[in-house]
């Protein structure tokens, strides 16, 4: 009897060891399925605009020249570059060389003559002085330019638009102009140049604006033109729509339950401001689309929705 027990014990130990090894082998053969943490969003129905951004440069189309009306010396000069002036504001006074030579001698002889020999030069229009050519004491001749004034009411933005977009300028009745400091102005088409740049293939358009403050000439602004407008279309965040390397195929990862996401091919429309239009298929308002954690996961992936 004792001999039988001795024979049986090694057999039992061998069986237990074989069972343990088999369990370890089975555990290694079936690793746990990875679960990807994701965030989801529902499809929204809203309006979406497709726009293009082009640059425009500020300019003053009308400039007036302040000119001398007599031969003489500049007696006073109130014109300064960069100074805003009003219509009729005194800028220069000139005195003839004869009056400067004889002084008040003529008036002393006959006060009724009221001879001064002084001419006053005033601004013909309101605007900004962009150039001053002479200063006090200079001798100038009749008709010589003393200063240049830009008409503040002639402010425009010159837009060089690629000819392929030439129809957009007529579609956009009110044109949004954004200045570098974030200020927005509303402009409208005031004219078109009848030529195209042969190298850049751009046509110049003149945009009229009403600026509440003075804008310097040569300022580069951003013009936003609406290319297309889609009303009540289904949109998703741009991060929810994935694409292949050639961007010929697009898809989203849709939740079919609380722990599984499947690949659904979609047809993409326009995109703007971080949103993408989904033309097909039509999703239900209750459908949940993965927005983060969707990159690189396979079809029918195990996921965990994070709040």
C-alpha positions as CSV (number, residue, x, y, z in Angstrom):
1,X,0.0,0.0,0.0
2,X,2.8,2.4,0.9
3,X,4.5,1.6,-2.4
4,X,1.4,2.4,-4.3
5,X,1.2,5.8,-2.6
6,X,4.8,6.5,-3.5
7,X,4.1,5.7,-7.2
8,X,0.9,7.8,-7.2
9,X,2.5,11.0,-5.7
10,X,4.9,11.7,-8.6
11,X,2.0,11.2,-11.1
12,X,-0.2,13.7,-9.2
13,X,2.6,16.3,-9.1
14,X,3.2,15.8,-12.8
15,X,-0.5,16.3,-13.6
16,X,-0.6,19.5,-11.5
17,X,2.5,20.9,-13.2
18,X,1.1,20.1,-16.6
19,X,-2.2,21.8,-15.7
20,X,-0.4,24.9,-14.4
21,X,1.7,25.2,-17.6
22,X,-1.4,24.8,-19.7
23,X,-3.1,27.6,-17.8
24,X,0.0,29.9,-18.3
25,X,0.1,29.0,-22.0
26,X,-3.6,29.9,-22.4
27,X,-3.1,33.2,-20.6
28,X,-0.3,34.2,-22.9
29,X,-2.3,33.1,-26.0
30,X,-5.2,35.5,-25.2
31,X,-3.8,38.9,-24.2
32,X,-6.3,41.5,-23.0
33,X,-7.9,43.6,-25.7
34,X,-6.6,47.2,-25.6
35,X,-9.1,49.9,-24.7
36,X,-8.6,53.4,-26.1
37,X,-9.9,56.4,-24.2
38,X,-11.9,58.7,-26.5
39,X,-14.1,61.7,-26.5
40,X,-17.3,61.9,-28.6
41,X,-19.6,64.5,-30.0
42,X,-22.9,64.6,-31.9
43,X,-23.4,65.9,-35.4
44,X,-24.7,69.5,-35.5
45,X,-26.9,71.1,-38.1
46,X,-25.8,74.7,-38.7
47,X,-24.7,77.1,-41.4
48,X,-21.2,77.0,-42.7
49,X,-19.3,79.5,-44.8
50,X,-16.3,78.7,-47.1
51,X,-14.1,81.8,-47.4
52,X,-10.8,82.8,-48.9
53,X,-8.4,85.4,-47.4
54,X,-6.5,87.8,-49.6
55,X,-4.4,90.9,-48.8
56,X,-5.3,94.5,-49.6
57,X,-3.2,97.7,-49.2
58,X,-4.5,101.1,-48.0
59,X,-4.0,104.1,-50.3
60,X,-5.3,107.6,-50.8
61,X,-6.5,108.1,-54.3
62,X,-6.8,111.9,-54.1
63,X,-3.8,114.2,-53.2
64,X,-3.8,118.0,-53.4
65,X,-0.8,120.2,-53.8
66,X,-0.5,123.4,-51.8
67,X,1.2,125.8,-54.2
68,X,2.6,129.3,-53.9
69,X,0.6,132.0,-55.5
70,X,3.3,134.7,-55.7
71,X,7.1,134.9,-55.9
72,X,8.5,135.5,-52.5
73,X,9.8,134.3,-49.2
74,X,8.0,131.9,-46.8
75,X,7.2,134.1,-43.8
76,X,5.4,131.5,-41.6
77,X,5.0,127.8,-42.1
78,X,2.3,125.9,-40.1
79,X,2.5,122.7,-42.2
80,X,4.0,119.6,-40.6
81,X,4.3,116.1,-42.1
82,X,1.7,113.8,-40.5
83,X,-0.5,116.6,-39.3
84,X,-4.2,116.5,-39.9
85,X,-5.6,119.7,-41.4
86,X,-9.1,121.1,-42.0
87,X,-10.4,122.7,-45.2
88,X,-9.4,126.4,-45.3
89,X,-6.7,126.0,-42.5
90,X,-3.8,128.5,-42.8
91,X,-0.6,126.6,-43.8
92,X,1.8,129.2,-45.2
93,X,2.2,132.9,-45.5
94,X,4.4,134.4,-48.2
95,X,5.9,137.9,-48.6
96,X,7.2,139.3,-51.8
97,X,10.9,140.3,-52.0
98,X,9.9,143.9,-52.7
99,X,7.7,144.1,-49.6
100,X,10.4,142.5,-47.5
101,X,12.9,145.0,-48.8
102,X,10.9,148.2,-48.2
103,X,9.0,147.0,-45.1
104,X,6.3,149.4,-44.0
105,X,7.7,152.4,-45.7
106,X,4.9,152.6,-48.2
107,X,2.2,152.5,-45.4
108,X,4.0,155.3,-43.6
109,X,3.8,157.4,-46.7
110,X,0.2,156.6,-47.4
111,X,-1.7,154.5,-44.8
112,X,-4.7,154.3,-47.0
113,X,-2.9,151.9,-49.4
114,X,-2.6,149.2,-46.6
115,X,0.2,147.6,-48.5
116,X,1.6,144.4,-47.0
117,X,2.9,142.3,-49.8
118,X,1.9,139.2,-47.8
119,X,-0.1,136.3,-49.3
120,X,-1.8,133.6,-47.2
121,X,-1.9,130.0,-48.4
122,X,-4.7,127.8,-47.0
123,X,-5.6,124.1,-47.4
124,X,-8.0,123.5,-50.2
125,X,-9.4,120.3,-48.5
126,X,-9.3,118.4,-45.3
127,X,-6.7,115.6,-45.0
128,X,-3.3,114.5,-43.9
129,X,-0.1,116.3,-44.8
130,X,2.1,113.6,-46.3
131,X,4.9,115.9,-47.6
132,X,6.3,119.3,-46.9
133,X,8.7,120.7,-49.5
134,X,9.7,124.1,-48.0
135,X,10.2,125.7,-44.6
136,X,10.3,129.2,-43.2
137,X,12.7,131.5,-45.0
138,X,12.8,129.6,-48.3
139,X,12.3,131.6,-51.5
140,X,9.7,130.1,-53.8
141,X,8.2,130.9,-57.2
142,X,4.6,131.3,-58.2
143,X,3.1,127.8,-58.7
144,X,5.7,125.9,-56.8
145,X,4.5,123.1,-54.6
146,X,4.9,123.8,-50.9
147,X,3.2,120.7,-49.4
148,X,1.1,117.6,-50.3
149,X,-2.2,116.7,-48.6
150,X,-3.9,113.4,-48.9
151,X,-7.7,113.7,-48.9
152,X,-9.0,111.8,-45.9
153,X,-12.3,111.0,-47.8
154,X,-10.4,109.3,-50.6
155,X,-9.1,106.3,-48.5
156,X,-9.4,103.0,-50.3
157,X,-7.9,99.5,-50.1
158,X,-6.4,98.1,-53.3
159,X,-7.1,94.4,-53.6
160,X,-5.0,92.3,-56.0
161,X,-7.3,89.3,-56.6
162,X,-6.3,86.2,-58.6
163,X,-8.4,86.2,-61.8
164,X,-9.8,82.7,-61.0
165,X,-11.8,84.4,-58.2
166,X,-12.9,87.4,-60.1
167,X,-16.6,86.4,-59.8
168,X,-16.4,86.4,-56.0
169,X,-15.9,90.2,-55.8
170,X,-19.4,90.7,-57.3
171,X,-21.0,88.1,-55.1
172,X,-19.8,89.8,-51.9
173,X,-21.7,93.0,-51.6
174,X,-20.3,93.9,-48.2
175,X,-16.7,93.0,-47.9
176,X,-15.0,92.5,-44.5
177,X,-11.6,94.1,-44.1
178,X,-9.5,93.2,-41.0
179,X,-6.7,95.5,-40.0
180,X,-3.5,94.2,-38.3
181,X,-4.7,95.5,-34.9
182,X,-7.9,93.5,-35.1
183,X,-10.2,96.3,-36.2
184,X,-12.8,95.4,-38.7
185,X,-14.1,97.7,-41.5
186,X,-16.9,97.2,-44.0
187,X,-15.9,97.9,-47.6
188,X,-17.7,97.9,-51.0
189,X,-16.5,97.7,-54.6
190,X,-15.7,101.1,-56.0
191,X,-13.8,100.3,-59.2
192,X,-11.8,97.8,-61.2
193,X,-8.6,98.3,-63.1
194,X,-9.0,97.1,-66.7
195,X,-5.8,95.1,-66.7
196,X,-4.2,92.0,-65.3
197,X,-0.7,91.5,-63.9
198,X,0.9,89.3,-66.5
199,X,3.1,87.5,-64.0
200,X,0.8,87.1,-61.0
201,X,-2.4,86.9,-63.0
202,X,-4.2,89.2,-60.6
203,X,-6.6,92.0,-61.2
204,X,-6.7,95.1,-59.0
205,X,-10.0,96.1,-57.4
206,X,-10.7,99.3,-55.4
207,X,-12.5,98.9,-52.2
208,X,-14.1,102.0,-50.6
209,X,-14.3,102.2,-46.8
210,X,-15.5,104.6,-44.1
211,X,-12.8,104.5,-41.5
212,X,-13.7,106.1,-38.1
213,X,-10.0,106.9,-37.5
214,X,-7.0,107.9,-39.6
215,X,-5.4,105.0,-41.4
216,X,-1.8,105.2,-42.7
217,X,-1.1,104.6,-46.4
218,X,0.5,101.3,-47.3
219,X,-1.2,99.3,-44.5
220,X,-1.7,95.7,-45.4
221,X,-5.1,94.4,-44.3
222,X,-6.8,91.0,-44.7
223,X,-9.9,90.8,-46.9
224,X,-12.3,87.9,-46.4
225,X,-14.4,86.8,-49.4
226,X,-17.2,84.3,-49.1
227,X,-16.8,81.5,-51.6
228,X,-19.9,79.5,-50.7
229,X,-22.6,79.4,-48.1
230,X,-24.3,76.3,-46.9
231,X,-27.3,76.6,-44.7
232,X,-28.6,73.9,-42.3
233,X,-25.9,71.4,-43.2
234,X,-24.5,68.7,-40.9
235,X,-21.0,69.5,-39.6
236,X,-18.4,67.9,-37.4
237,X,-15.3,69.2,-35.7
238,X,-12.3,68.8,-38.0
239,X,-10.6,66.4,-35.6
240,X,-13.4,63.9,-36.1
241,X,-12.8,63.5,-39.8
242,X,-9.8,61.3,-40.7
243,X,-8.2,60.9,-44.2
244,X,-5.7,58.7,-45.9
245,X,-2.3,60.0,-47.1
246,X,-3.6,61.2,-50.5
247,X,-6.7,62.7,-48.9
248,X,-8.9,60.8,-51.3
249,X,-10.8,58.8,-48.7
250,X,-12.4,60.2,-45.6
251,X,-14.0,58.5,-42.6
252,X,-15.2,58.9,-39.0
253,X,-15.3,56.5,-36.1
254,X,-18.9,56.0,-34.9
255,X,-19.9,54.5,-31.6
256,X,-22.3,51.5,-32.0
257,X,-22.5,51.0,-28.3
258,X,-20.8,52.3,-25.2
259,X,-17.5,50.5,-25.8
260,X,-17.1,49.9,-29.6
261,X,-16.3,52.3,-32.5
262,X,-16.6,51.4,-36.1
263,X,-15.3,53.0,-39.2
264,X,-17.8,54.8,-41.4
265,X,-16.7,56.4,-44.8
266,X,-18.0,59.9,-45.4
267,X,-18.1,62.4,-48.2
268,X,-16.6,65.7,-47.1
269,X,-17.8,69.1,-48.2
270,X,-16.5,72.6,-47.3
271,X,-14.6,73.3,-44.1
272,X,-14.1,76.5,-42.1
273,X,-13.2,77.6,-38.5
274,X,-12.3,74.1,-37.4
275,X,-15.5,72.5,-38.7
276,X,-16.1,70.2,-41.7
277,X,-19.3,69.7,-43.7
278,X,-20.4,66.0,-44.0
279,X,-22.4,65.5,-47.2
280,X,-23.1,61.8,-46.7
281,X,-24.2,59.7,-44.9
282,X,-26.9,61.4,-42.9
283,X,-26.3,60.9,-39.2
284,X,-28.9,60.8,-36.6
285,X,-28.9,63.4,-33.8
286,X,-28.2,60.6,-31.3
287,X,-25.2,59.3,-33.1
288,X,-21.9,59.7,-31.3
289,X,-18.7,60.4,-33.3
290,X,-15.2,60.1,-31.9
291,X,-13.3,63.4,-31.9
292,X,-10.2,62.5,-29.8
293,X,-8.4,59.2,-29.6
294,X,-9.6,58.2,-33.1
295,X,-6.3,58.5,-34.9
296,X,-4.7,55.1,-35.7
297,X,-7.4,52.9,-34.2
298,X,-8.7,50.0,-36.2
299,X,-12.2,49.3,-37.4
300,X,-14.4,47.9,-34.6
301,X,-12.1,49.2,-31.9
302,X,-12.7,48.9,-28.2
303,X,-12.9,52.3,-26.6
304,X,-13.8,54.0,-23.4
305,X,-15.7,57.2,-23.5
306,X,-14.0,59.9,-21.3
307,X,-16.0,62.8,-19.9
